[in-house]
Amino acid sequence: MTSNNNTSKRKTLTPRNDKKPLINQTDQTKSDTLKIPNKLDAVEIIEKAFNHVSNNDSDNEVNQCSTTNNTKNNDRHNESNQIPEFKEEHQNPELSKISSIYSRYQYNFKNYLHELHKALIKECNYNLIDYTSLNAQFSIAPISNIIEQTLQAVKDKKIFSVLGYFPKITLELKNRGWIEKRDPYRPPINYSYYVKSAPYMINYIESPPVIPPIDENEAIIERLKNVQSWSILKDKRSDLIFVTKKRLIHWSSLSEFTSVSQMTKHVFCTKNGLAQSLQCYKNVKSNLMFPRCHYIRSEEDKVAFVEDYIITALISTLKIIVKAIENNIRIFTENGNIPFKMIEFVKRCISTFLNTQIAGNTNIDIWKFKDKKEVWDEFMLHYTKLIVDSNSKFDHEYTYEFELDVYAKCKYLLEKVKTYCPQHYIDGITNTWIIKPTSNCSGHGIMLSRDLQTIKQIITEADVLKNNYILQKYIERPLLIHTCKIDLRQWFLVTNMNPVVVWMYKEGYVRFCANSFSMKNMHESIHLSNVRLQMKYRKSRSQRVPEECMWDYRELQNHLRKIGQEYVWDELIFPGMSESVYAVLQAAKDNSLYREKTFQLFGADFLITENFIPYLIEINSIPGLNPSTSIIANLAPTLLGDIVKVTVDYEKNSFADTGLFVKVVPEEQKLAPVISPFISPMAVMDSLFKSSTVELDSPHNSSAVEMNGPCNSSSTLDPAPFTTGYHRQWMENINKKLAALRIRVNAQQTRSYSRNKNHNT
């Protein structure tokens, strides 16, 4: 018997009056009533009627004493003994997947705090009512029903526990006939505290309350039912536990038959764990895009970073020279402030680097920085001038022939070095690195620096035991929207690790930095997009940045269409994120502890480059679903409901609706190169490249190859590689295929424009 059927049979109580007991006036004469003067009566009735129920399979799999939310204030106010229950009377039929993606949501920046707070206060007040003093009377039918349902749920293995505040999960499971196992005297949040709190405190609960809430009479009935079911279930094991904090689970006593929403151990959710997991992808064919990292634990790690920093500085110098000459900026003069010998030094070092890479030898004298400290200090002094002062000049007499000779040699070396430094595209020219403490989160303690001595000082002074650092190459060419940097929070659900089964969510949110992007200004409001951090700068944000510094995916896709890049989401960005997530899970599979009947929601942060390539930055094991913005308040309930669809409905029926979750299909399991959100960027461009009638090597098409997209035919195409930054062999092939994709899109738009023009004339 499902709760939906139950609802239709449930007797409705009259609104409470201070002088009248809660009683069903309509049905009072039709059936015998049961009077419940206090909470013990209900328990005693159940125990007497069902003392035959066995407790042989009892266990204490959940830590019921720690189910309050994160806030410190909540911990100080945990004496409430009320019963948290939540139920909706009825839900409309579910909309189709496509319409649910693009439909306008319920909340906006101006109303979400008020609406959510109002709903939460109602819930708190309902659960603070001393129902035992109401002398409540109701039909015996609900008692019989809940007892029958509870016993049937035990038989059907449909007992669940929710540790924390996730009312949407509770609602969805109850609507499927599941019964909640919850200690009536341990609420998920402290109702006494929240009923007195300010509206902004809604931001700190674990997930949004369900709207509309049930009325007072229904809330009391649900609480009484919970008391009844608890007397049967308190010694029974849960069949499903939903929790986002592993510390709330007693793993040692957890039954092997219990499904739980936490993996036992995963290494990819720490900064150092992710970096180490992906070391195995060096020199392996993959579409994983991840900025190179250095995990600083020893002197060898520091030396490896310094070598990377120096090589990046040398290549950046070539880029500065080539770019200036191509833009007709004269960088040679007899009175220049940078000696011309710097260029000769750079060319010599790059040539040595290329020779060693070709020979496969990395042990060369030129990288002995301690032995040649003065040489490298002088180079870094001149390099810093070059990137800081846009008016810097090399001290050499200018002639056109001389400039052409320098350009040709630097351009040649720059093209050659791209093969061995595939991440040259994201490196930019300022050699900026992001310094992340491995022990912190939410953007705390993160620094950006391009100065080698500053970085070395930070990592040298670190407490090796408590505060190691990850040094990650900063992406200097991000996609900008309204002149500001963005990144994406992509949710994904892992339902198996052997083999890997991962589901990507087709909605998420886009985080804006508050102020216009600049590599000259290292302020956090420009470069760090963390929600909690950017909240400080909302009032001083750039003019066109949204009020909450956030979009959902629908708004991002609308923006891409407006700038003529409507194809990149389905063909590059979403499949690229899917491929990266799957690759990470594959890499971490052997180092993760996984038990059967386990699933977990994660949040991956991706930064999109200016040519629409998604780079994985990090993965979060507890992706915040607290309603800190109206965007998250809208998305979180749908996301939680879709988790139930995948983990409960799809588990029993492979044809069941999975909401906005789509399963990632590995490349080797695909039967044909059909373009879809499930296909990797590599497969998409393979298909386009093979089907394209354009010959890339044809002189007639040479100008088309230089296009940077359908809206910009004047800029030079400089596609990013579909590699991790370690891979070399696919670079040339991928660049050609990306060019073919853009040529095809340009050709389609040109034909469409011609048809429209002819039609209009």
VEXKE-102613 format. One line per 10 residues: number of its first residue (from 1); their letters; for each residue x, y, z of C-alpha. Coordinates in steps of 0.1 Angstrom, whole numbers, always signed. Layout:
N
NUM	A	X/Y/Z  ...
***
This chain:
761
1	MTSNNNTSKR	+0/+0/+0  +15/+33/-10  +13/+66/+8  -5/+81/-21  -34/+57/-15  -31/+64/+22  -35/+101/+16  -67/+97/-1  -82/+77/+27  -68/+99/+55
11	KTLTPRNDKK	-93/+117/+76  -91/+155/+77  -90/+172/+111  -105/+206/+118  -82/+235/+125  -70/+237/+160  -89/+259/+185  -75/+268/+219  -107/+256/+236  -113/+225/+214
21	PLINQTDQTK	-94/+193/+209  -82/+181/+176  -110/+159/+164  -125/+147/+132  -160/+162/+135  -173/+145/+103  -163/+109/+112  -167/+110/+149  -201/+92/+149  -191/+68/+121
31	SDTLKIPNKL	-164/+49/+139  -149/+42/+173  -122/+67/+183  -90/+62/+201  -80/+88/+226  -42/+95/+230  -37/+116/+261  +1/+114/+259  +29/+100/+238  +33/+68/+259
41	DAVEIIEKAF	-2/+56/+252  +5/+52/+215  +37/+33/+221  +20/+10/+246  -8/+2/+222  +16/-7/+195  +38/-28/+218  +9/-47/+231  -6/-53/+197  +26/-63/+181
51	NHVSNNDSDN	+48/-79/+208  +52/-108/+184  +75/-87/+161  +110/-101/+162  +140/-80/+169  +166/-105/+156  +179/-83/+128  +184/-52/+150  +215/-31/+146  +226/+4/+153
61	EVNQCSTTNN	+238/+14/+119  +233/+52/+123  +247/+77/+146  +214/+93/+157  +230/+117/+181  +247/+137/+154  +219/+146/+130  +218/+183/+134  +230/+207/+108  +264/+223/+104
71	TKNNDRHNES	+259/+255/+123  +275/+260/+157  +244/+276/+170  +224/+245/+161  +247/+223/+183  +241/+245/+213  +203/+242/+210  +198/+204/+207  +173/+198/+235  +142/+198/+214
81	NQIPEFKEEH	+123/+165/+215  +100/+172/+186  +94/+148/+156  +104/+161/+122  +79/+149/+95  +73/+163/+61  +47/+153/+35  +30/+168/+5  -6/+161/-1  -3/+157/-38
91	QNPELSKISS	+22/+164/-66  +14/+173/-101  +25/+148/-128  +62/+152/-137  +70/+173/-167  +92/+160/-194  +130/+161/-191  +134/+188/-217  +107/+211/-205  +120/+207/-169
101	IYSRYQYNFK	+155/+219/-180  +142/+250/-196  +112/+259/-175  +114/+290/-154  +119/+283/-117  +98/+293/-88  +122/+316/-69  +142/+347/-78  +168/+367/-59  +142/+389/-43
111	NYLHELHKAL	+118/+363/-30  +136/+331/-23  +148/+340/+13  +113/+351/+23  +95/+321/+8  +119/+295/+21  +121/+311/+55  +83/+313/+57  +81/+276/+49  +108/+267/+74
121	IKECNYNLID	+91/+286/+101  +58/+268/+95  +76/+235/+97  +93/+245/+129  +61/+256/+145  +43/+224/+135  +70/+203/+151  +71/+224/+183  +35/+218/+191  +31/+197/+222
131	YTSLNAQFSI	+7/+173/+206  +5/+151/+237  -14/+180/+256  -40/+184/+229  -60/+153/+239  -61/+146/+202  -86/+121/+189  -88/+106/+155  -101/+76/+137  -86/+42/+145
141	APISNIIEQT	-81/+37/+107  -49/+57/+105  -34/+36/+133  -43/+3/+115  -30/+17/+83  +4/+28/+95  +10/-5/+114  +0/-24/+83  +22/-3/+61  +52/-5/+85
151	LQAVKDKKIF	+51/-43/+87  +47/-45/+49  +76/-22/+44  +98/-44/+67  +88/-73/+45  +94/-54/+12  +127/-40/+25  +115/-4/+22  +127/+11/+54  +148/+43/+51
161	SVLGYFPKIT	+167/+67/+73  +177/+103/+65  +205/+117/+85  +204/+154/+82  +179/+178/+68  +168/+166/+34  +129/+168/+34  +127/+162/-4  +143/+128/+0  +119/+119/+27
171	LELKNRGWIE	+90/+130/+6  +100/+111/-25  +106/+79/-7  +73/+81/+12  +55/+87/-21  +69/+53/-32  +56/+35/-2  +87/+36/+19  +85/+41/+57  +110/+63/+75
181	KRDPYRPPIN	+129/+50/+105  +135/+81/+127  +138/+85/+164  +108/+109/+172  +129/+127/+198  +159/+136/+176  +150/+161/+149  +172/+168/+119  +175/+205/+128  +169/+224/+159
191	YSYYVKSAPY	+134/+238/+155  +136/+260/+186  +166/+278/+172  +154/+283/+136  +119/+295/+146  +137/+325/+162  +164/+330/+136  +167/+357/+109  +157/+349/+73  +193/+348/+61
201	MINYIESPPV	+199/+317/+83  +180/+297/+57  +213/+298/+38  +229/+274/+62  +205/+245/+63  +215/+214/+43  +188/+216/+16  +157/+237/+10  +125/+230/+28  +97/+215/+7
211	IPPIDENEAI	+70/+239/-4  +41/+239/+0  +42/+224/+35  +15/+203/+50  -10/+219/+73  -10/+217/+111  -34/+188/+115  -16/+167/+89  +17/+175/+106  +4/+162/+139
221	IERLKNVQSW	-10/+131/+124  +23/+124/+107  +42/+128/+140  +18/+104/+157  +23/+79/+129  +61/+83/+133  +58/+74/+170  +38/+43/+160  +62/+32/+133  +93/+39/+155
231	SILKDKRSDL	+81/+14/+181  +83/-13/+154  +114/+0/+135  +138/+11/+163  +155/-22/+164  +152/-29/+127  +179/-22/+101  +174/+5/+75  +173/-7/+39  +185/+28/+26
241	IFVTKKRLIH	+203/+55/+44  +207/+89/+29  +235/+110/+44  +261/+134/+32  +285/+131/+62  +303/+98/+66  +309/+104/+103  +272/+99/+110  +273/+63/+100  +284/+34/+122
251	WSSLSEFTSV	+303/+15/+95  +312/-14/+117  +276/-23/+124  +262/-14/+90  +244/-43/+74  +257/-54/+40  +221/-53/+27  +217/-16/+35  +221/+9/+7  +239/+40/+18
261	SQMTKHVFCT	+246/+73/+0  +283/+75/+10  +313/+57/-5  +336/+42/+21  +368/+59/+8  +375/+80/-23  +408/+97/-30  +398/+121/-57  +379/+145/-35  +411/+160/-19
271	KNGLAQSLQC	+433/+183/-39  +464/+161/-34  +444/+129/-39  +430/+141/-73  +465/+152/-85  +480/+119/-75  +452/+98/-90  +458/+115/-124  +495/+108/-125  +487/+75/-141
281	YKNVKSNLMF	+473/+95/-171  +507/+107/-181  +515/+96/-217  +482/+78/-220  +456/+86/-246  +427/+103/-229  +403/+132/-233  +407/+142/-196  +415/+179/-193  +432/+188/-160
291	PRCHYIRSEE	+457/+217/-153  +490/+203/-143  +497/+202/-106  +526/+198/-82  +519/+183/-48  +547/+197/-26  +559/+171/+0  +596/+170/-5  +626/+188/-19  +623/+168/-52
301	DKVAFVEDYI	+587/+181/-55  +600/+217/-52  +627/+211/-78  +601/+196/-102  +579/+227/-98  +607/+251/-103  +617/+233/-135  +580/+236/-148  +579/+272/-138  +611/+280/-157
311	ITALISTLKI	+601/+262/-188  +567/+280/-187  +586/+313/-184  +608/+306/-214  +578/+296/-236  +559/+327/-224  +588/+349/-235  +585/+334/-270  +548/+341/-270  +553/+377/-260
321	IVKAIENNIR	+578/+383/-288  +558/+365/-315  +525/+382/-304  +540/+417/-304  +555/+413/-338  +523/+399/-353  +504/+429/-338  +529/+454/-353  +542/+464/-319  +579/+475/-322
331	IFTENGNIPF	+598/+459/-294  +634/+467/-305  +651/+500/-299  +687/+510/-291  +677/+523/-257  +656/+493/-246  +654/+483/-209  +659/+446/-216  +691/+432/-230  +688/+415/-264
341	KMIEFVKRCI	+709/+386/-251  +678/+375/-232  +662/+364/-265  +694/+345/-274  +693/+328/-240  +657/+318/-243  +662/+303/-278  +692/+284/-266  +673/+270/-235  +643/+261/-256
351	STFLNTQIAG	+665/+243/-282  +681/+223/-254  +647/+214/-240  +635/+202/-274  +666/+181/-280  +663/+164/-246  +626/+157/-251  +633/+142/-285  +661/+121/-270  +639/+112/-240
361	NTNIDIWKFK	+666/+125/-216  +655/+147/-188  +688/+149/-168  +705/+180/-183  +728/+205/-168  +708/+235/-178  +682/+228/-151  +707/+228/-123  +692/+259/-108  +714/+260/-76
371	DKKEVWDEFM	+746/+258/-96  +734/+286/-120  +714/+307/-97  +728/+340/-109  +719/+332/-145  +684/+323/-137  +679/+352/-114  +689/+376/-142  +665/+359/-166  +637/+361/-141
381	LHYTKLIVDS	+644/+398/-135  +641/+406/-172  +611/+382/-177  +592/+400/-149  +598/+434/-166  +585/+419/-198  +552/+408/-183  +546/+437/-160  +556/+466/-182  +538/+466/-216
391	NSKFDHEYTY	+562/+493/-228  +594/+472/-223  +618/+471/-252  +648/+450/-262  +681/+470/-267  +688/+464/-303  +686/+486/-334  +654/+480/-353  +654/+469/-390  +626/+451/-407
401	EFELDVYAKC	+649/+423/-418  +662/+418/-382  +627/+418/-368  +616/+392/-394  +646/+370/-386  +638/+371/-348  +601/+364/-355  +608/+334/-378  +632/+317/-352  +609/+324/-322
411	KYLLEKVKTY	+578/+313/-342  +595/+281/-352  +605/+272/-317  +571/+280/-303  +554/+257/-328  +578/+229/-320  +575/+232/-283  +537/+229/-284  +541/+192/-291  +558/+187/-258
421	CPQHYIDGIT	+539/+212/-238  +502/+206/-248  +489/+230/-221  +507/+260/-237  +472/+273/-246  +460/+278/-210  +494/+290/-198  +491/+325/-211  +521/+347/-207  +523/+357/-171
431	NTWIIKPTSN	+532/+323/-156  +506/+326/-128  +501/+297/-104  +473/+291/-79  +484/+280/-45  +459/+258/-26  +463/+245/+9  +454/+208/+9  +436/+211/+43  +413/+240/+34
441	CSGHGIMLSR	+381/+243/+14  +356/+269/+2  +383/+291/-12  +400/+297/+22  +437/+302/+20  +440/+301/-18  +465/+325/-32  +476/+335/-67  +512/+344/-76  +535/+347/-106
451	DLQTIKQIIT	+566/+354/-85  +588/+324/-81  +605/+336/-49  +571/+343/-33  +558/+308/-42  +590/+291/-29  +588/+310/+4  +551/+300/+9  +558/+263/+3  +590/+263/+24
461	EADVLKNNYI	+573/+278/+54  +544/+253/+53  +539/+229/+81  +546/+196/+64  +524/+177/+88  +494/+199/+87  +494/+222/+57  +509/+210/+25  +502/+228/-7  +491/+220/-42
471	LQKYIERPLL	+505/+242/-69  +483/+242/-99  +488/+261/-132  +463/+289/-134  +443/+290/-166  +450/+324/-180  +426/+322/-209  +392/+315/-194  +359/+320/-210  +346/+354/-200
481	IHTCKIDLRQ	+309/+365/-198  +303/+402/-194  +341/+406/-190  +341/+383/-159  +355/+348/-153  +331/+320/-147  +333/+283/-137  +307/+255/-135  +295/+233/-107  +286/+200/-123
491	WFLVTNMNPV	+268/+174/-102  +274/+137/-109  +261/+105/-92  +283/+74/-88  +263/+42/-84  +291/+17/-89  +329/+17/-89  +335/-19/-102  +327/-14/-130  +324/+24/-129
501	VVWMYKEGYV	+289/+36/-134  +285/+74/-133  +255/+97/-140  +259/+133/-151  +233/+158/-142  +221/+180/-171  +216/+210/-148  +240/+228/-126  +251/+263/-118  +275/+289/-132
511	RFCANSFSMK	+295/+309/-108  +306/+344/-117  +335/+364/-103  +322/+398/-93  +347/+420/-112  +362/+421/-147  +390/+397/-155  +425/+409/-155  +459/+391/-152  +474/+423/-138
521	NMHESIHLSN	+452/+424/-107  +453/+393/-85  +423/+403/-62  +401/+374/-52  +369/+390/-65  +384/+387/-100  +398/+352/-99  +382/+330/-72  +345/+322/-79  +336/+304/-47
531	VRLQMKYRKS	+300/+312/-36  +308/+321/+0  +337/+343/-11  +319/+362/-39  +289/+370/-16  +312/+397/-1  +314/+414/-35  +279/+413/-48  +272/+449/-41  +303/+460/-59
541	RSQRVPEECM	+301/+436/-88  +305/+446/-125  +274/+461/-140  +261/+431/-161  +270/+404/-136  +238/+388/-122  +228/+398/-87  +238/+365/-71  +269/+361/-93  +252/+329/-106
551	WDYRELQNHL	+234/+314/-135  +219/+281/-141  +229/+260/-172  +199/+272/-191  +210/+308/-189  +245/+298/-200  +232/+280/-230  +210/+310/-239  +242/+332/-238  +261/+308/-260
561	RKIGQEYVWD	+233/+309/-286  +233/+347/-285  +270/+348/-293  +266/+323/-321  +281/+293/-303  +250/+272/-298  +268/+240/-308  +295/+240/-282  +274/+229/-252  +262/+196/-266
571	ELIFPGMSES	+293/+189/-287  +322/+202/-265  +314/+213/-230  +290/+188/-216  +306/+157/-232  +340/+170/-222  +329/+172/-186  +314/+137/-188  +346/+123/-202  +368/+139/-176
581	VYAVLQAAKD	+346/+127/-147  +346/+91/-160  +384/+92/-165  +390/+104/-129  +368/+76/-115  +386/+50/-136  +420/+63/-124  +409/+63/-88  +391/+29/-89  +420/+9/-75
591	NSLYREKTFQ	+427/+33/-47  +391/+37/-35  +373/+14/-11  +339/+6/-24  +312/-16/-9  +282/-29/-27  +249/-11/-24  +266/+23/-22  +260/+55/-42  +271/+91/-37
601	LFGADFLITE	+265/+125/-52  +296/+146/-60  +302/+181/-73  +329/+188/-99  +342/+223/-106  +351/+230/-142  +366/+261/-158  +358/+267/-194  +386/+281/-216  +379/+309/-241
611	NFIPYLIEIN	+376/+283/-269  +350/+263/-249  +372/+234/-235  +362/+223/-200  +391/+218/-176  +385/+199/-144  +397/+219/-113  +385/+198/-83  +358/+174/-70  +338/+179/-38
621	SIPGLNPSTS	+325/+150/-18  +298/+172/-1  +284/+194/-29  +266/+222/-11  +229/+220/-16  +221/+246/+11  +200/+274/-5  +226/+301/-5  +212/+315/-38  +178/+313/-55
631	IIANLAPTLL	+194/+292/-83  +205/+265/-58  +171/+268/-40  +154/+260/-73  +178/+232/-85  +184/+213/-52  +149/+198/-47  +148/+186/-83  +183/+171/-80  +174/+153/-48
641	GDIVKVTVDY	+142/+139/-63  +162/+127/-94  +187/+109/-71  +158/+88/-58  +147/+81/-94  +182/+67/-102  +189/+48/-70  +154/+34/-63  +134/+34/-95  +161/+26/-120
651	EKNSFADTGL	+176/+0/-97  +144/-20/-101  +135/-11/-137  +161/-1/-163  +134/+16/-183  +125/+39/-154  +127/+77/-157  +160/+90/-144  +150/+127/-144  +179/+149/-156
661	FVKVVPEEQK	+205/+123/-149  +222/+107/-179  +245/+77/-177  +280/+83/-191  +288/+57/-218  +325/+49/-221  +340/+54/-256  +348/+18/-261  +311/+8/-254  +296/+31/-281
671	LAPVISPFIS	+283/+13/-312  +284/+42/-336  +298/+78/-337  +263/+94/-333  +265/+130/-320  +247/+132/-286  +254/+146/-251  +268/+112/-242  +295/+112/-269  +330/+124/-261
681	PMAVMDSLFK	+345/+155/-278  +369/+132/-296  +342/+111/-311  +322/+141/-321  +350/+156/-341  +360/+123/-355  +325/+120/-370  +325/+156/-382  +359/+154/-397  +352/+122/-416
691	SSTVELDSPH	+319/+136/-429  +332/+170/-439  +338/+176/-476  +362/+204/-469  +399/+197/-476  +420/+213/-449  +451/+213/-471  +434/+229/-500  +447/+265/-507  +411/+275/-514
701	NSSAVEMNGP	+403/+268/-477  +433/+283/-461  +415/+314/-449  +386/+293/-435  +410/+274/-413  +420/+306/-396  +385/+313/-384  +380/+313/-347  +343/+305/-349  +312/+314/-368
711	CNSSSTLDPA	+310/+349/-354  +347/+359/-357  +363/+354/-391  +392/+378/-385  +409/+361/-355  +434/+333/-358  +422/+298/-348  +442/+285/-318  +423/+254/-306  +431/+238/-273
721	PFTTGYHRQW	+443/+202/-273  +420/+175/-260  +446/+161/-236  +456/+163/-200  +486/+184/-207  +509/+153/-206  +498/+138/-239  +516/+145/-272  +507/+121/-299  +471/+134/-307
731	MENINKKLAA	+478/+171/-307  +480/+178/-344  +451/+155/-353  +428/+170/-327  +436/+206/-338  +427/+197/-374  +394/+181/-363  +385/+211/-342  +392/+233/-371  +370/+211/-393
741	LRIRVNAQQT	+342/+214/-369  +344/+251/-370  +347/+252/-407  +316/+231/-410  +296/+254/-387  +308/+285/-406  +298/+269/-439  +263/+261/-426  +258/+296/-413  +271/+311/-446
751	RSYSRNKNHN	+246/+289/-466  +218/+299/-442  +227/+336/-446  +227/+333/-484  +193/+316/-485  +178/+342/-462  +193/+370/-483  +180/+356/-515  +146/+351/-500  +145/+387/-488
761	T	+155/+401/-522
***
